[in-house]
Amino acid sequence: MKLQFTNLTNTNHTKFREVVSIYQNSFPANERQPLEIFEERVSAGKTELIVAEQNDQVIGFVVIWDFNSMANGFIDYLAVSSKFRSKGIGHQLLRFVCQKARSSGKDLIIETEYPGEGENMAERERRLQFYLNSGAFILGQVPYILPSLNNTSNTKMLLLVIPAENRLAYPGTEIKKLIKLIYSEVYQKPPDDKLMLSFINQVPETVFLTKLFKS
């Protein structure tokens, strides 16, 4: 399936409403930013919204943060319309984003729901395998929790990385700095956020990249 990729910045465009529809149907409420925040970040250029189109119809999108203070980008959201899933569109979107990141020397950081838990266990496993099959690695033994975005329940996550260059590990201090940056920039949490402090000191001194999930 041949796709066209476009950087969408105009939140008044009809295509943005198509993005919003996919966004609301693809993520649970506690993992979705309020629409006004989602929209403001795109229109202000805080995040980059790349849409995948076919026949002038939006069928998928990805939202990226470019952390200028670190050698990383961050995939905030990646989703494909339910009508077009299992057709390789997600892989094409991710490959396009990876090429952009590598051209800038950026590693891509990804959050994905922890497998083996929740009511959607099969979906969680498929999502993890999707990223692993697309070149991602698990940041081994790194605990991570996504703070609730609607003041209900937090979500246990895995942190993944698609490195711009071949590497085996990261210093734990670098991963801690990254987590603090995500909590600050993406989730607007203070440096002394209790949820973040509950797990960040468990990050090992050396974080090895792995394809093997260990609960």
Secondary structure by P-SEA (a helix, b strand, c coil): cbbbbbbccccccaaaaaaaaaaaacccccccccaaaaaaaaaaccbbbbbbbcccccccbbbbbbcccccccccccccccccccccaaaaaaaaaaaaaaaaabbbbbbbbcccccccaaaaaaaaaaaaaaacccccccbbbbbccccccbbbbbbbbbbcccccccccaaaaaaaaaaaaccccccccccaaaaacccccccbbbbbccccc
